């Protein structure tokens, strides 16, 4: 399970998709955006400003039934937790949304594509 501090709130999905940088892959598209919430509330104490990356996942009904969609979401959650560690994203207030196009049950294949997209964003 993805800890709450790393989850993208539902109200931010539209904003990230509309204003973010998109990197398309075979199984899905990674949408990257800087966290704008931190810039809006300048009077908020620094202890309350979220300095963690936020991840959100969109898996369409076109991919399959509920079991298949949830399996793919679980794979993406695990990959995003590893990406936080591998790319040293803690303390980096970014928002990342993954929009899935096609189902892939192979963890290593999805991880490889996800990491390629992350590397493209952080060049």
Buried (B, 14 or more C-beta within 10 A) or exposed (E): EBEEEBBBEEEBBEBBBEEBEEBEBEBBBBBBBBBEBBEEEEEEEEEEBBEBBBBBBBBEEEBBEEEEBEBBBBBBBBBBBEBBEEBEBEEBBBBBBBBBBEBBEEEEEBBEBBBEBBEEBEE
